[in-house]
Amino acid sequence: MAVFETIRRQVAIMGKVTDRATGKPLEGVHIRIVDGPPAFTERISVLEAIHGPAWDLFAKGPDRTWTRPDGFYYFMDLPDGTYRLQAVLKRRGTRYGSALSDVTVSRTPQGNVNFVLSNLQLSPSMVRGKVVRQGSAVPVVMAEIRVSGSLEYSHTDENGDYMLAGIEASASLPRSLTVSAVGYQKRILDVLVPSPGAEAVLDVQIAPL
């Protein structure tokens, strides 16, 4: 009579990925284990040899996964050792930077995994600053800052501060911003967000009509 042993799967690494600027969870972030202990890297090498070039096209696997709508992700059944995780929001292009995290997986004397909590934050490519009345420090409230050629915009708060987060970054192509407010002359300025996840500061003075 055959005896079948039930294998109990265990979560080894889990966490949540959020937007560093807003704290909101990010869905569809690609989490990949880019380095690990020999027992793990040997397992991945075998899978790569079996599947060939198709291996890199798999959406999920022992070394990769995606965050859910609530921003959570997990990896199961990992050998003990230190792992390096990389988080990239590929579908948003240059609108977010990437993140790395080093974690160590271990087990209890009873063989249970001491799962590791690894929360990650991705920095959005952003422009922030303050809009004030020309020649003074008086903030302009509810001024609109709009990215030319897109639907992206923001408004200043009661202090004249604004933030445009998650815009496209480029080391060579400046973004053009239009700043407008009721009772003020419109201004158009260029700003460079040099790399994914970078932050540019642009303070603006606008003149009354």
Secondary structure as GFF3:
##gff-version 3
##sequence-region A 1 209
A	DSSP	beta_strand	11	19	.	.	.	ID=ss1
A	DSSP	beta_strand	30	35	.	.	.	ID=ss2
A	DSSP	alpha_helix	38	51	.	.	.	ID=ss3
A	DSSP	three_ten_helix	52	57	.	.	.	ID=ss4
A	DSSP	beta_strand	64	66	.	.	.	ID=ss5
A	DSSP	beta_strand	72	76	.	.	.	ID=ss6
A	DSSP	beta_strand	81	88	.	.	.	ID=ss7
A	DSSP	three_ten_helix	90	95	.	.	.	ID=ss8
A	DSSP	beta_strand	99	107	.	.	.	ID=ss9
A	DSSP	beta_strand	113	114	.	.	.	ID=ss10
A	DSSP	beta_strand	116	117	.	.	.	ID=ss11
A	DSSP	beta_strand	120	122	.	.	.	ID=ss12
A	DSSP	beta_strand	126	133	.	.	.	ID=ss13
A	DSSP	beta_strand	144	147	.	.	.	ID=ss14
A	DSSP	beta_strand	153	155	.	.	.	ID=ss15
A	DSSP	beta_strand	161	165	.	.	.	ID=ss16
A	DSSP	beta_strand	175	180	.	.	.	ID=ss17
A	DSSP	beta_strand	187	191	.	.	.	ID=ss18
A	DSSP	beta_strand	199	201	.	.	.	ID=ss19
A	DSSP	beta_strand	204	206	.	.	.	ID=ss20
###
